[in-house]
Amino acid sequence: MKKLDKMILLSLSLTLLLQSNALAEEKKIERIYGKDRYETSIKVADALSSSFEKVIMASGEMFPDALAGSVLTSGKYPIVLASKDKLEPSVRAKISKAKEVYILGGSETISSAVENDIKSLGAKVSRLSGMDRYETSVKIAQVTGSKDLILVNGDLFPDSLTASGIALLNNRSILLVKSNEIPQSVKDYIKKINPNSITIIGGNKSVDDSLEKDSKLFTSNVKRISGRDRYETSLEVAKHFTNLKNLVVASGDNFTDALSASSIAGKLKAPMLLVDGKKGTATIDYIEKNKKNIDNIKVIGGPNTVSDSTFKSISNVVETKDSKKEEDKKVLGTVIKPNKEKPNPEKPNPEKPQLADKPADGVWYGTAFEGYGTSQNGATIVKVKISDGKIESVEPIKHGGEGEEYIKKSKNILSMLKGTIETDLVKIAEELSHGDLQNKGKYADVVTTATKTAKGYVKASEKAIERAKKYKDDKKDQKVAYIKIAGNNEFDPSKDRVRVINNTKLENNKAADFNFVLYDIGMSDGRVIQNVKFSDLEKYGITSNYKQGQILNIDNNKYFIDLEVKDESGYAMEKINLNVAKGPEKKKVRPDYILVTFKDKSNKKINITSEIQYDESFDKEIEKVELYKNDNVISTGEYNDRTNYYKLEKFNNNYKLGEDETWESSIYRLIARKIEKPVDASAPHKVLIKSKDGSIVKEVHINASDWEKNNKNLVMSNLELPSDYEKKLGELNLEVFNGKNEKIEATVKISDDSIKIDFKDSDNTYIKFDNFKFIKITDYIPAKIVVKPNDGSEVLAELKIGEEEWADGKTVVRRLDTPISEKYKMWSKDSFDIDVLNKSGQKLEHEITRSGSVFTVNVYDKKLYTGRAINITWKFVQAQMDDFLPAKVFIKEKGGSEILAELEFNENEWSDGKTVVRRLGVPISEKYKTWKEDSFDVEVLNKSGQKIEHEITRSGSVFTVNVYDKKLYTGRAINITWAYPEAVEKDYLGQAEAVKPENADWMGQSNYSVKLKVKVKDNKILSVEDNGSDYSDFNKGYFLMASKNFEKYKDKNIDRVKNSNIGEDGIDVVTNATVTSNAIHNAVKDALNKAK
């Protein structure tokens, strides 16, 4: 080749190379989202690939079971979200070609109906579910099989989502733990796999330091990654990625988008960064610092989760490139301009809502569910006029608060919004977000005591600007301006909503008639159409999450629904919480039989009775266990090797229930006991360890196969014995029995730390016990049972159990007809959270079962070979309205007994559904001017004198007692403001006796009364003076000497003096006048005890 040709070829090659590099330098940021969380998960799946062999399905409503599931994606399979009872068409389409679908969680999370729907598509379905979220994470870890583990808090979702990126990068399993405890199922799994490493993600508030210490029992390779909050923790995790070429960003405020995004993070080998949906400041700073290394950012979630301003800020950071990018490149004298056209430019998605950078001018309406007590008062609605992209005026259409005084105060902020833009509103809302005590700034100052209501106007104004930006982008008319519950109670909007709630006649399992809910619809042309029935909303393009005439089928423990309506744009909306009556009882349907099929293809049928648990023994190996109705398989048993039973639940649709039918029980169990093959009946079968008095301390069973396998030399370690026998093993007697229950002759040798049993009829055969563990018996005996609903919100029942109830080896205690609210009539074993405590208050491991009407708490007893059980039956009591109405409130100083204020309330003050009562200007001592929420102890009583659960909050100068109402969906609040009356001088009279001691020789002196007048003001003593003490001439001298102490009481705090003795606080006995000094001190205290 000619030299010139080579030069041209080299030039061309370098040209192409530099063009390629220029293209590679182009940074790409992409937002992926849909109209809701479910569609967003589909959009993420689309970005991952067009088809999949496997799909992971998680609940879009409940996060616990899904938290550890991100590792199943392997960076190539998507996580799609599903609702509990319905397979959305878009989700169905996405999984239609999948060969296998993993469902995360039990049927209470994603129903059996959805599972069967998936099976009908031809996919293999594997449901990963445990007894709780922690065991579910173990089931997932068993699939991934990694010996490198990540521990995160299972009660909070952010840290597990942050963990997904690094777990997928390094092939680690995610296990869930409690904040201060590793659950037993997780502990057993960790111990079983003997892990190589354990990484804890989250600070010590999420995962306590004690768990870090416990983890080191399993492996020495333990570390923690954490930041000050969820956002900084995600940034700390990102530092463990050596390549930051790709980033995935999602909101840290909700779990769904970040969960869906984990598959993308795995594919791109990218960290998952969490952002505060409105600001994202820390994350943006991090991206700014590392932008030179970043080529690709995926933002998962729409403007409602990651705001437009946050997205724009990220875009601005990553699209600012090095100056070198814009320079011309010179190669061999040829100038090459970088190619600025993106390869395969993204086509606009017509379904993806867009917002213009600047809002359209005009009048726009905004609705935001922000304000004071949105559950009772509803949304805030405003009318906003925009000119030249800025707010010209804001006018409230509906207030998101109540009370004329507070609403007028909150409206002070409206005029201050003039001239603001969207980013200004975000900052103003933030200023109003922390409560009055921390609020500082011109906006907070003008709305003190009404910050929540004022914030509602600001957030609603933000929504109005969003609408204006949407219109400027798509030019689509938004005909509906706003929707609200009909009525015009300006200063108490809760009355309009309570009227609707009181007219509710909804019943479960019946067709719903929603026409008792009337709406006012504001149109963009200024018209207001009043009292529109629910069934007529469609005429105005308004849809709802419920339909007129729909059969209600809600969770039996809920008894309410959230009825939502919205226009096509989604910006005009209204929602209200409605009670649903229990409805007609459904007919109970009982399965016919359990069929046990053995590996030799024979079977055994077990007929179903009223029991839910069956105990059978078999001499063959079981292949499968199935539950039948009308000769149709309705459930296949899952074997639990820890408890040796088959669990039959998650009923399929092979038997169709009628609308008026329900299963008698949602779960059945078959305990499968294996009949062992004949063994040498003469071999040791059990050892009885007895005390001196002959009572059994421990019964140890000897496994015949272990005996034979160890050549009849069996060593058993870690035997648990009562602590009474620590260093006293010699006080024990042992007896050995064979399989025929015949006593075997043996020699027992006991040393300080071991026991050896040598058998006489055979050479060198023995059983040896060593490395004993000594335990306190009482540590494993239940002393208290605390029953709560499964959300842990309240204590429903507290049962105490005395030690004597477990005497004589008793293993079952009963608590029959335990009172509980009627709303739990449809209870299941999963309806409750249970704490079982020993007498020291330590929690005991337990399991819950249900058999008919009996609720059983099974406690594992580590002392004896058997366990203990507490059987409970419920007595359902109707909650009375009076039980939850505050009738009297006592306010005391923290830790004190003196009542500072006593407030009384009558039933009329709570009439018409009113939820807030005020007591303004309650007199209290000036010393409480600097009060806080925890300055006081508060008791709230109903009219029967029973205490009512409550919580105390402070907002500015308002002290609020929030009362939890267990009958209605809403609570009640008592707002109190204090008045500090000007302190006045008051005189109090006191008297005490100066008494001659026995055997004292007082010549001429007799007993007499010391009478004093004590002047006080503002809790201090101003003066002490004589008030006619009846001393004789002889005693006068003693009185005058002791009265020198009068001056010493001046300026003393009256509470301190009341609780003092003579000789304390600078007030000493006067020499030669001891009796009178004591009498004066007692007289002062007598006077002060009369002062309030």
FENDALIN-V166451 format. One record per residue. RES is the residue in one letter. SS is DSSP state (2 for helix, 1 for strand, 0 for the rest). OMEGA is omega in whole degrees, 0 to 359 (NA if undefined). Layout:
res=[RES RES]
ss=[SS SS]
omega=[OMEGA OMEGA]
This chain:
res=[M K K L D K M I L L S L S L T L L L Q S N A L A E E K K I E R I Y G K D R Y E T S I K V A D A L S S S F E K V I M A S G E M F P D A L A G S V L T S G K Y P I V L A S K D K L E P S V R A K I S K A K E V Y I L G G S E T I S S A V E N D I K S L G A K V S R L S G M D R Y E T S V K I A Q V T G S K D L I L V N G D L F P D S L T A S G I A L L N N R S I L L V K S N E I P Q S V K D Y I K K I N P N S I T I I G G N K S V D D S L E K D S K L F T S N V K R I S G R D R Y E T S L E V A K H F T N L K N L V V A S G D N F T D A L S A S S I A G K L K A P M L L V D G K K G T A T I D Y I E K N K K N I D N I K V I G G P N T V S D S T F K S I S N V V E T K D S K K E E D K K V L G T V I K P N K E K P N P E K P N P E K P Q L A D K P A D G V W Y G T A F E G Y G T S Q N G A T I V K V K I S D G K I E S V E P I K H G G E G E E Y I K K S K N I L S M L K G T I E T D L V K I A E E L S H G D L Q N K G K Y A D V V T T A T K T A K G Y V K A S E K A I E R A K K Y K D D K K D Q K V A Y I K I A G N N E F D P S K D R V R V I N N T K L E N N K A A D F N F V L Y D I G M S D G R V I Q N V K F S D L E K Y G I T S N Y K Q G Q I L N I D N N K Y F I D L E V K D E S G Y A M E K I N L N V A K G P E K K K V R P D Y I L V T F K D K S N K K I N I T S E I Q Y D E S F D K E I E K V E L Y K N D N V I S T G E Y N D R T N Y Y K L E K F N N N Y K L G E D E T W E S S I Y R L I A R K I E K P V D A S A P H K V L I K S K D G S I V K E V H I N A S D W E K N N K N L V M S N L E L P S D Y E K K L G E L N L E V F N G K N E K I E A T V K I S D D S I K I D F K D S D N T Y I K F D N F K F I K I T D Y I P A K I V V K P N D G S E V L A E L K I G E E E W A D G K T V V R R L D T P I S E K Y K M W S K D S F D I D V L N K S G Q K L E H E I T R S G S V F T V N V Y D K K L Y T G R A I N I T W K F V Q A Q M D D F L P A K V F I K E K G G S E I L A E L E F N E N E W S D G K T V V R R L G V P I S E K Y K T W K E D S F D V E V L N K S G Q K I E H E I T R S G S V F T V N V Y D K K L Y T G R A I N I T W A Y P E A V E K D Y L G Q A E A V K P E N A D W M G Q S N Y S V K L K V K V K D N K I L S V E D N G S D Y S D F N K G Y F L M A S K N F E K Y K D K N I D R V K N S N I G E D G I D V V T N A T V T S N A I H N A V K D A L N K A K]
ss=[0 0 2 2 2 2 2 2 2 2 2 2 2 2 2 2 2 2 2 2 2 2 2 2 2 0 0 1 1 1 1 1 0 0 0 0 2 2 2 2 2 2 2 2 2 2 2 2 0 0 0 0 0 1 1 1 1 1 1 0 0 0 0 2 2 2 0 0 2 2 2 2 2 0 0 0 0 0 1 1 1 1 0 0 0 0 0 0 2 2 2 2 2 2 2 0 0 0 0 1 1 1 1 1 0 0 0 0 0 0 0 2 2 2 2 2 2 2 2 0 0 0 0 1 1 1 1 1 0 0 0 0 2 2 2 2 2 2 2 2 2 2 2 2 0 0 0 1 1 1 1 1 1 0 0 0 0 2 2 2 2 2 2 2 2 2 2 2 2 0 0 0 1 1 1 1 1 1 0 0 1 0 0 2 2 2 2 2 2 2 2 2 2 0 0 0 1 1 1 1 1 0 0 0 0 0 0 0 2 2 2 2 2 2 2 0 0 0 0 0 0 1 1 1 1 0 0 0 0 2 2 2 2 2 2 2 2 2 0 0 0 0 0 0 0 1 1 1 1 1 1 0 0 0 2 2 2 2 2 2 2 2 2 2 2 2 2 2 0 0 1 1 1 1 1 0 0 0 0 0 2 2 2 2 2 2 2 2 2 2 2 2 2 0 0 1 1 1 1 1 0 0 0 0 0 0 0 2 2 2 2 2 2 2 2 2 2 2 0 0 0 0 2 2 2 2 0 0 1 1 1 0 0 1 1 1 0 0 0 0 0 0 0 0 0 0 0 0 0 0 0 0 0 0 0 0 0 0 0 0 0 1 1 1 1 1 1 1 0 0 0 0 0 2 2 2 2 0 0 1 1 1 1 1 1 1 1 0 0 1 1 1 1 1 1 1 1 1 0 0 0 1 0 2 2 2 2 2 2 2 2 2 2 2 2 2 2 0 0 0 0 2 2 2 2 2 2 2 2 2 2 0 0 0 0 0 0 0 0 0 0 2 2 2 2 2 0 0 0 0 2 2 2 2 2 2 2 2 2 2 2 2 2 2 2 2 2 2 2 2 2 2 2 2 0 0 0 0 0 1 1 1 1 1 1 0 0 0 0 0 0 1 0 2 2 2 2 2 2 2 2 2 0 0 0 0 1 0 0 0 1 0 0 0 0 0 0 1 1 1 1 1 1 0 0 0 0 1 1 1 1 1 1 2 2 2 2 2 2 2 0 0 1 1 0 0 0 0 0 0 1 0 0 0 0 0 0 0 0 1 1 1 1 1 1 1 0 0 0 0 0 0 1 1 1 1 1 1 1 0 1 0 0 0 0 0 1 1 1 0 0 0 1 1 1 1 1 1 0 0 0 0 1 1 1 1 1 0 0 0 0 0 1 1 1 1 1 1 0 0 0 1 1 1 1 1 1 1 1 0 0 1 1 1 1 1 0 1 1 1 0 0 0 0 1 1 1 1 0 0 0 0 0 0 0 0 0 0 0 0 1 1 1 0 0 0 0 1 1 1 1 1 1 1 0 0 0 0 0 0 0 0 0 1 1 1 1 1 1 1 0 0 0 0 0 1 1 1 1 1 1 0 0 2 2 2 2 2 2 0 0 0 1 1 1 1 1 0 0 1 1 1 2 2 2 0 0 0 2 2 2 0 1 1 1 1 1 1 0 0 0 0 1 1 0 1 1 1 1 1 0 0 0 1 1 1 1 1 1 0 0 0 0 0 0 1 1 1 1 1 0 0 1 1 1 0 2 2 2 2 0 0 0 1 1 1 1 1 1 0 0 0 0 0 1 1 1 1 1 1 0 0 2 2 2 2 0 0 0 0 0 1 1 1 1 1 1 1 1 1 1 2 2 2 0 0 0 0 2 2 2 1 1 1 1 1 1 0 0 0 0 0 1 0 0 1 1 1 1 1 1 0 0 1 1 1 1 1 1 0 0 0 0 0 0 0 0 1 1 1 1 1 1 1 1 1 1 0 0 0 2 2 2 2 0 0 0 1 1 1 1 1 1 0 0 0 0 0 1 1 1 1 1 1 0 0 2 2 2 2 0 0 0 0 0 1 1 1 1 1 1 1 1 0 0 2 2 2 0 0 0 0 2 2 2 1 1 1 1 1 1 0 0 0 0 0 1 0 0 1 1 1 1 1 1 0 0 1 1 1 1 1 1 0 0 0 0 0 0 0 0 1 1 1 1 1 1 1 1 0 0 0 0 0 0 1 1 1 1 1 1 1 1 1 0 0 0 0 0 0 0 0 0 0 0 0 0 1 1 1 1 1 1 1 1 1 1 0 0 1 1 1 1 1 1 1 0 0 0 0 0 0 2 2 2 2 2 2 2 2 2 2 2 2 2 2 2 2 2 0 0 0 1 2 2 2 2 2 0 0 0 0 0 0 0 0 0 0 0 0 0 0 0 2 2 2 2 2 2 2 2 2 2 2 2 2 2 2 0 0 0 0]
omega=[180 181 181 179 179 179 180 180 178 179 181 180 179 178 181 179 181 175 179 179 179 178 182 181 180 181 185 173 185 174 178 178 177 185 177 184 181 180 176 180 178 179 178 178 178 180 181 181 180 178 187 172 182 174 175 182 180 179 173 185 184 187 193 186 185 191 184 189 184 183 180 184 183 180 180 177 184 166 177 182 180 172 189 192 186 176 182 181 181 178 178 181 184 184 188 182 181 178 183 178 172 174 181 177 182 184 176 178 173 193 176 179 178 179 180 177 179 180 180 178 178 182 170 182 175 180 179 186 176 179 179 183 183 178 175 178 176 179 180 180 178 178 183 171 182 175 172 191 171 176 177 178 182 178 181 185 191 186 179 178 175 183 188 182 183 177 179 180 187 178 178 174 178 176 182 177 172 184 184 185 170 181 186 182 179 180 180 182 180 180 183 186 180 191 174 183 174 176 177 178 182 181 185 171 177 179 188 179 181 179 176 178 180 182 182 173 182 180 178 183 181 176 180 173 183 174 182 178 184 183 179 175 179 178 178 177 181 180 180 175 181 181 180 182 181 175 171 184 177 182 174 182 175 191 195 184 181 177 178 185 186 180 177 179 179 180 184 185 187 173 176 179 177 179 165 189 183 186 180 188 184 181 179 177 180 180 178 183 185 190 181 183 190 176 192 177 174 176 184 179 182 184 180 180 173 190 178 182 177 180 181 179 177 180 182 181 188 181 173 188 178 179 179 181 184 181 173 178 180 178 179 176 180 179 181 179 178 179 185 180 181 173 180 182 183 178 179 180 184 181 184 181 180 176 177 179 186 181 175 177 178 179 183 182 180 177 178 176 177 179 181 178 184 180 179 184 178 187 169 179 180 174 187 174 183 178 180 176 181 179 176 178 176 181 180 173 177 182 176 180 180 181 185 182 184 180 178 179 183 183 177 185 188 181 182 179 179 178 181 174 188 182 176 182 179 180 180 180 179 179 183 191 192 184 188 184 181 182 174 181 187 181 180 184 185 183 180 185 179 186 182 179 179 179 177 178 183 181 178 177 175 179 178 178 177 180 181 179 178 181 181 181 188 178 178 179 176 190 182 181 180 175 176 174 185 178 183 175 191 186 177 183 180 181 179 182 178 178 178 182 181 179 183 176 181 177 177 180 176 178 184 172 184 185 172 177 179 184 166 182 175 180 184 178 176 180 173 180 189 173 178 178 179 184 180 184 182 179 183 178 182 181 182 175 173 180 175 179 180 175 180 179 186 178 184 182 186 180 171 174 171 180 182 173 179 179 185 182 183 182 175 183 176 176 181 180 185 176 177 179 186 179 184 176 177 178 182 179 182 172 185 186 171 177 177 178 183 183 175 176 170 181 177 181 178 183 180 174 179 180 175 181 183 186 184 177 183 177 179 177 184 175 179 177 184 178 186 168 183 179 173 176 179 177 175 187 172 185 176 186 180 183 174 175 174 179 181 180 179 185 178 183 178 171 185 174 173 182 181 183 173 179 180 175 181 183 173 180 172 174 185 180 182 176 184 176 182 178 179 184 181 181 178 182 177 177 175 176 187 174 181 183 176 178 183 176 183 174 184 178 181 178 185 181 176 180 181 184 182 177 176 172 189 176 181 183 174 176 182 178 177 183 179 186 176 184 178 182 181 179 183 173 182 175 182 180 177 183 177 183 176 181 180 178 182 176 182 177 184 174 181 187 179 175 180 179 177 183 189 188 182 181 172 170 185 167 182 175 175 182 182 170 183 185 173 182 185 179 185 179 179 177 181 174 177 183 178 171 186 174 175 190 185 174 182 180 178 186 179 183 180 180 183 180 178 184 177 176 181 184 179 174 183 172 186 178 174 183 178 183 181 183 179 181 182 187 168 181 181 181 190 165 185 168 175 186 171 186 176 180 179 180 178 177 183 176 183 174 175 174 184 182 184 177 187 174 181 183 180 184 184 179 184 179 180 178 176 181 174 178 183 166 188 168 188 183 179 177 178 179 183 183 187 177 176 178 182 178 176 179 180 173 182 178 182 181 183 179 180 180 177 185 179 182 175 186 183 181 180 183 179 176 183 185 180 174 184 170 185 177 178 183 178 184 182 182 179 180 181 184 173 179 185 177 189 163 185 171 177 183 170 186 176 180 178 179 180 179 183 178 182 174 175 173 182 181 185 175 187 173 181 183 180 183 184 181 181 182 184 178 177 182 175 180 183 167 187 171 183 182 179 183 179 178 177 179 176 184 179 182 175 184 170 190 178 180 177 177 178 180 181 181 175 183 179 177 176 182 173 181 186 171 182 180 182 175 175 174 178 178 177 182 174 179 181 180 175 178 188 178 177 179 182 183 184 182 179 182 181 177 184 183 174 179 182 184 183 180 184 178 177 175 187 180 180 181 181 184 184 172 176 183 179 173 174 180 187 175 177 182 181 176 186 183 181 177 178 181 178 181 180 178 177 180 178 178 183 178 177 180 178 NA]
